[in-house]
Amino acid sequence: MTGPGARAAMAGSPQQKPMTFWPSLKRLIGMLRTQRSTVVAAVLLAVGSVVAAVVAPKVIGTAVDAVYDGFLGSLRGGPGIDFDRVGTILLWVVGLYAGSSLLQFAQGYLLNGAVQKVMYELRRQVEEKLNRLPLSYFDRQPRGELLSRVTNDIDNLGQSLTQALGQLIVSAFTVIGVLVMMLVVSPVLTLVAIIVIPLIVVLTGQIMKRSQKQFVGQWKHTGALNAQVEEAFSGHDLVTVFGRRDAVRARFAAENEALMESAYKAQFLSGLVMPISMFVGNLQYVAICVVGGLRVASGSMSLGDVIAFIQYSRQFTQPLTQMASMVNLLQSGVASAERVFAVLDAEDEVRDLPGALPTPTRGRVAFEGVRFGYKPEEPLIEDLDLVAEPGRTVAVVGHTGAGKTTLVNLIMRFYELSGGRITIDGTDIAEVSRADLRRRIGMVLQDTWLFEGTIAENIRYGRLDATDEEVVAAATATYVDRFVRSLPDGYDTVLDDESGSVSAGERQLITIARAFLAEPAILILDEATSSVDTRTEVLLQRAMHALRADRTSFVIAHRLSTIRDADVIVVMDHGRIVEQGSHEELLAAGGHYASLYRAQFEGVEI
């Protein structure tokens, strides 16, 4: 069993140790260091905003005392309330609150900008990381799950930081500032107010511990659901043909239910924080009112100070409640961050060496004692020796799972060898940069891949500096031109993943034209004619015969009719070469190749 599906089965899915909340949060905060100056400015603005906000209640208390003292004075025959003084004090209060709001707005503007720049950098790091990961990593990861990590999780992380970070900074400084002002107004009432803090901390900590697990599960199930949906829609035709719609629906329902359950638990548990905090805060409020009333009655505090302290008590519990309400956002963001960090922490492919292949490349490819396995303990290819001379065509045939595709993947360095070496013109490809190696090789896979763009753009992808004339020449040589001319927009016809303007065989022809335009020294055709009709296959054989001149070519084929003219036919079985020779020689030998040939053309069982 070879190919992507088999590689995934062989490679398995490594169990990564989940990160805990605090290390992940610390790493997340560390990412903000690149925006240190902006964050510091935002913090200073937050401090200014908090100072203005916490001074205002004390000033309001002064206004209350002015009104109260004036009222009592009028009862004793005095001048009464000094409205000018009260008006001046209230103008100061308005100014303080207005200034606080403006500073908080500026703080939010700066901090949000810093967060978005960090998310930009994180997306860039993820993109670069994906380009450094070995193919084996993608074999182990469902495509939808990986897409969820690099899109949904990063978006959720950005939203969580944007909403939570600024609020947490302001709330933290508010708690400190209000605590200082409460001590200034009344140390006794301050003691009554802070008694509730340990209770809130303990309750919040217990809830966070339980809800964090649910948030991790929520985003894990989100990734699994995305993978299932992507798989179902990609294979929609196959699902329909085999009547598996009910099974797909049932699987989706199961994943959806698991997501709903984990999301419900996460939101429910984290949602308990605010009502519990508010309940404890209300108990605090009652206690302050009672104790404050007694102190006013005894004359140890003025009415204005008590009213100011009641406002401070609200300002004290409000940021604590807000911080508690931000916990669920922060937990959700950290859970997403863990999944993104798992991608960033994955092991890179083996580092490139700065070597290069000889120029011009003749294309002599030699396998020398090559050993390889997708798992170290399960070797697939052992002690393989093979030489492909320049300009010759080597056809690789064998049963499914014999190692044919693996062989050419090793030439491309999609995987690293377990032992031995592969050389091109005497140079070990392990000592050559992957970019230089792959620039000399053209590859056409069994599964066609065309990006959204015009036919001309898809062909030019093989060599971006190719002229229009060269694109048309490559298309003509591979018989693409004959059907493109019949399309209304010709070479400007736009293709996409579900394009119905060209058939599967025509899409395959476009990929072959793309490889030919690259003018590689080595050609790899992995079942390149599998989607082409018989008449087109004959035309392609003629085109490929001319294009293979002066190029070393590896052709993987199940249809033996396509490789009869190959210079050497290599027969593989369980990762070993069991036969090699020309078509006539192998038929005369009566071995594995002859058996495969008879099974295909004479209906003889193997």
N, C-alpha and C positions, 0 to 999 in steps of 0.2 A: 504494500500500500504506500504510494507516494502522492505528491501533490499537496496543496495547501491543507485540504481536509485531513489527510494522513499526518502531515507534519504537526497539525494541532493536536491530533490524538497522541502522537508520539511524544511531543514536547510536554504535554500536560499543562496544567495551570498551577504555577507556583503559589504556595500559600504565603502571602506577605503579612508580616506582623503588623497589626493595626497600630497607628500612632495614637498617643493619648492626647487629651485636650490641651494641656498646658504646653508641652513641647511644640505642638503644631501652632498654637497661638503665638508663642515666642518667635518661631520662625517667620510667621506671618508679619508680626510687628517689625522683625528685622528687615523685611523687604522694604519697609518705609524709610530706611536709612538713606536711600538714594534721593529721597525728597526731604532730607533733614531740615534744610533752611525753611522750606515752606511749612513743614509741620511745626517747627519752633515758632514761626510767625503766627500760625493758627492758634497755638497754645497761648501765646502772649495776648492775642486778641480775646481768647476765651477767658483769660484771667481778668482782663479789663472789663469784659462784659459781666462777669460774676461779681467783681468788686462793686460796679454800679448797681447791680441788682440787689446785693445784700445790704448795701448802705441805705437804700431807699426805705425799707420798713422802719429803720431807726429814725429817719427824717420824718416819716409819717407819724411816728410816736410823738415826736416833738410838736407836730401840728395838733394832734389829739390833746396833748397836755395844754397847749395854748388855748384851744377851745374850751376844755374842761375848767382850766383855771379862770378863764374869762367869765365863764358861766357862773362859777361859784362866787367870783368877785362881784358880779352884777346883783347876786342875791344879797350880798352884804353892803350894797350901795356903791360899789366900785365902778370903774370905767366900762366894764363889760368885755366882750370879745374883741380882740384887735384883728379885724378882718384883713387889714393890709399885711400884717405879719403872716397870718394864715395863708393868704394868697401867694405871698413870696415863697413860703415853704412848699406849697403845692406845686408851684412852677419848678422849683428845684426837683421835686419828685418826678414830674413829667419829663424833665430833662434827663434825669438819671435813667429812667426806664427807656426813653427814646435812644439814649446813647448805648445802653445795654443791648437793645435790639439791633442797632446798626452794627455794633462790634460783633455780635453773634452771627449776623448775616455775612459779614466779611470773613469771619472764621470758617463758616460753612462753605463759602465759595472757595477759599484757599484749600481747605482740607479735601473737598470733593475733587478739586483739580489734581491734588497729589495722589488720591486713591486711583483716579482714572489713569494717571501716568504709570502707576505701579501695575495696574491691570494690563495696560498696553505692553509693559516690559514683560509681564508674566506670560502673556500670549506669545510674545516674540520668543521667549525662552522655550516655551512648549513646542512652538513650530520648529525651532532649531533642534530641539531634543528629538523630535519625531524623525528628523532627517539624519540623526546620528544613531538611531536605534537599529539593531540588526533585524533582518527579516523574521528571525525566529520569534521575536517579541510580538510581531503582528500576527504570527501564526497562533499564538496563545490567547490573543485578545479578540473577542467578538467586535466587529466593526462598529456596531451601534453603541456598545459599551464605551469604546475608546472615543467616539464622537461625543458622547454624553460628557465625558471627563473634560474634553478640551473646549466644549461649548457651554452646556448647561451649568457645569460646576464652576467654571470661571465666571460666567454671568452671575450666578448666585453669590459667589464670593464677593464680586464687585458691589452688588446691591447690598449685601450684608454689611460690608465695611463702610459704604457710603452712608447708610442709615444709622449704623450703630456707633461708629468711631467718634463722630462729632458729638453725639448725644452723651456718650460715656465721658468724654473729656470735660464737657460743660458740667455734667452732673457731679463728677468727682470734685472739681474745683468749687462747685456750689456747696457741696457737703462741708468742705474744709472752711470756706468763707462764712457760711451760716453758723458753723460750730464756733468760730472765733467770735462772731457777733453775739451769739447766745451767751457765751461766757462773759462778754462785756456787760450785757444787760442783766443777767442773773445766773450766777453759778449754780444756785439751788435748782432752778427750773431746768438748767442744762443737764444736771444729773438725772432729773426725771425723764428728760427727752431721750438721753442716750442709753437708757436701760434697755430699750427695745432693739437696739442694734444687734447685739449677739443673737437674739432670737431670729431676726430677719436673716442674718448671715448663715446660721445653722440650717434653717428651713430652705433657703435658696441653694445652699451647697448640696443638700440631699436631693433636691429636685433636679439640679444640674447633672448630678452623677447618673441619674436614671434616664433623663431625657437625652443626654449626649449619645448613648447607645442607639436610641431610636432614630436620631437624626442621621447617624452613620448608616443605619439600615435603610432609611428613607432614600438617600441618594444612591445607595447600592442597588436598591430595587428600581430606581429611576433609570439607571444605566442598563439593567437587565431588560426592562420593558422597552427601552429604545432599541436595544439589540434585537429583541423579538419582533418589533414592528418593522425595523429595517429589513430583517431577513424575510418576513412574510411578504412585504411589498416587492422586494427584489425578485422573489420567486413566485410572484402572484400567478403567473401562467401555469407553473408546475403544480402549485397548490390546487388550482382549478381543475387541471387535467386529471389529477389523481383523487379528486373529490375529498380533499383534506381540509375544507373550509371549517367544518365543525371542530376538527382537532385544533386548528389554529385559533379559532375563537375561544376554545376551552383553555388553551395555553395562555392566551392573552388575558382571559378572565382571571386565571390563577395568579399571574404576575401582577395584574391590576389590583386584585384584592390584597396581595401581599404589600404592595406599595401603599394602598389606602390604609391598611392596618398600621404599618410603621409610621406613616405620616400622621395618622390620627393620634397615636400614642405620643409621638414627639410633640405635636402641637398642644395636646391636652396637658401633658406633664409640664411643659414650659409655660403654658397659659395659667397654671396654678400660682405662679410666682407673683403676679400683679395683685390678684384678689387677696392673697395671704398678706402681702406687704401692706395693702390698703387697710385691711382689718387691724393689723398690728398698729398702723399709723393712727387709726381712729381711737384705739385704746390710749395711745400716747396723747392725743388731742384732749380727750376727756380728763386725763390725769393733770395735764398742764392747766386746763381751765379751772379745775378744782383748787389746785395748789396756788395758782396765780390769784384767784379770787380771795383766798384766805390771806395772802400777803398784801393785797390792796386794802383789805378790811383792817389789817393790823397796821397799815401805814408804812410797811417796809418797802413797798414798791409803788410807783405811780401807775395810774391807769394807762397812760401812753406806753410805758415800758411793757406792761402786760399784753396790750394789743400788738405791739411790735413783736414780742416774743411769740405770741400765737401765730403771727405771720411767719416768723422764722421757723416755728415748728412745722408749719405746712411746707415751707421751702426746704426744710431738712428732710422730711419724709417723701416729698415729691421726687427729688432726684434719686433717692434710694429706690422708689417705686419705678421710676423711669429706667434706672440701671437694671433693675430686675426684669423689666419688660424687654430690654435689649438682649437679655441672656439668650432667648430663643433664636433671635436673629444671629447672634454671635456663634451660638452652637451650630446652627445650620451652615453658616459660612465656614467655620473651622472644619466641619465634616466634609464640605466640598474641597477645602484646601488640602485635606489629607489625601483625597483621591487625585488631585492634581500633582501633589508632591510625589505620590507613588509613581507617576509617569516620569517626573523629573529625576527621580532617584533610580530609575531602571538602568541596568548596566548598558553602557554604550557598546557599539560594535568595536572590534579590535582597531586600534589607532592606525591610520595610514602611515606608510613610509613615503618619503618624498621621491622615490624612484620613478622612472618612466620607461616605457618599452622603446626598443630601437626604432628609429625613423629612417627610411620607410619600414613598416612592419611587413615581413614576408608572410607570417601566419602559420609558422610551424608550432603546433600544439603538442605537448608531450605530458602524459600522466606517468608519474614515476612513483610506484609503491603507494598509491593514494589510499588512505583510509578515512572513512567518514561515517558518522551516525548522528541522527537528530538527538539521540540520547547517548551519552558516553558508554553506558552499559549495554546499549543495543546497537552494535555496529551494523550499518547497511551496506557499505562498500569496504572491502578489505583487499589490500595489496593489489590494486588495479594498475596495470601498465598498458598504455595505449599511445600511439604516435599518429598524428594527423599531419601529413606533409603539406607544404604550401600549395594552394590551388586545387587541392583534392577535396572530394565530397565524401564525408563519413556519415553513413546512415546508422542510426542506433535503433534497434528493434528489440522486442521482448514482450513477455506477458506484462499485464498491469501490475505495478509494484516491483518491477525488476530493477528500478533505479535509473531509468533513462533520463527523466527530467532532472533528477538530482545531479546526474553527471554534468549536464550543461549549466545548471545553477552554480556548480562549483567553479566552472570556468569564469562566470561572471562575478565570483566572490560574493554571492548572496549569502553564503555560509563559509565558515573557516574550516580548513581540513583538520582532522584528528591526527593525521600522520602523512608522510610522503610530501610530494610537492607537484605543482603543475607549472610548466614553463611555456612561455611563448617566445620563440626565437632564442631559446636558451636562457631567458630571464625569468626568474621565479616570480609569479604574479603576486606572491605575498610581499614582495619587496617593491611593488609598484603601487602608486596611488589608485584608488578605485576609479576616480574620475578619468585618469589617463587610460586605464584598462578598458573601461566601458565605452570610451570614445572610439576605440578601435573595433568594437563589436556591435553588430546589428542583430537584433533579436525580434522574432515574431512569435507571439505566444498563441496557444490554442484558443484562449479566451480573448476576443477582440476588446481593445480599450480605445475609445475615441472620446476626446473631450468636447465640450460644447463650443462649437466654432464652425467655420466653413470647411469644406472638403480641402481646399487649398491650404488652409492653416493647419489642418491635421496632418497633411502630407509634409508640409514644411517643418513640422515639429522634429523631423529627423535631422534637419540641418537648417538652422534658423536664418542663415545668410544666403540660402539658395534663392536664385532668381525665379521669376515666374516661368521662364522657358525651361529651367531645370526641373521645376515641379511638374510641368506638363510632360517633359521627356520621361521622368520616372513613372508618371501615371500611364503614359502610352506603353512603356515597356512591360508594365504589369497588367495591362488591359483594363485599367481604371478609366482611361480616357473615353473608351467606347460607350460606357453607360453614363458617364458624367455629362457628355455632350447631349444626351437625351433629356436631362433634367432642365426645368425652366430657368433656374439660376446658375446652371453649370457648376463651375468650381466655387462659386459664391454660395452654393446651397449650404444652409446651416444645419449641422448635425447636433443631436443631443443624445442622451442616454436611451431615450425611448423613440428615437427618430424612425418614422415609418417610410421615409423617402428613399432609403436604400435597404436592400435585403441583407441578411446575415452574411451571405457569401461576398457581397459587394463591400461590406464593412471589413471583411478579412482582407480583401484585395487592397483596400486603402492602407491597412496596417503594413502590408507587404511593400507597397509603394513607399511608405514612410521609411522602412528599413533600407530599401534600395537607394533612396535619396541620400542617406547618411554616408554612402560609399565606404562601408567598413572593410577592414582587412579580413575579418572573420564574420561569417554569417551563422546564426543559429535559428533554425526553423523548427519550432515545437508544434507538430501537427498543424502546420500553417495552412494546409489545404483541406482541413477537415470539414469546413463549412462551404466548400466550393463545389458546384455541380461538376459532373464528369467532363462536359465540353470545356468549361473554364479550366478545369484541372489540367487538361491536355495543353491548353494555351499557356498555363502557368509553368508547366514543366519545360516548355520551350524557352520561355522567358528566363526561368531560373537557371537553365543550362548555360545560357549566354552570360547571365549576370554572375554566375559562380566562377567564371574564368578569372584566374589570378587571385581567387579568394578561397580560403579554407572554409568549408561549410560543414556544419553538423546538422543533420536532418533527423528528427525524431518522428517516427511514423508507425501507425498501426496498419494503415492501408499500404500493403507491400508493393502495390502497383506504382506507387509514387517514388520508389527508391531503387527501381531495377537498374537504373543507369549510374548508381553511386559507385565511386571508385572502390570503396571499402564498406562492407556491411558488417557492423558489430552486433552480435547477438548477446544480450545480457540476461542473466537469470540470478535472482537473489543477490544483486550487487556485484556479480562476477561476470567477466567476459568468458563465455563458453565457446564461442565460435567467432571467426572473422574471416572475410574473404569477399570475392565478388559474388554477384547473384548466381551465376552459373556454377561457380565452385561450391557454394554452399548447398545448392540443390543437389549437386552430384554427391556431396558428402552424406546426404541423407540424415542430418542431425536435427537440432532444434529448429533451425531456419526452415528446413524442408518440411518439418512437421507443421510449423506456423503457416507456411505457404499452402500446403494441402488443405489445412483447416479453412483457409480463407477462400480458396478458389475451387476446391474439389469437394467441400463439405465433409471432409474426413475429421472425425473426432480426435482430439489430442490426447 
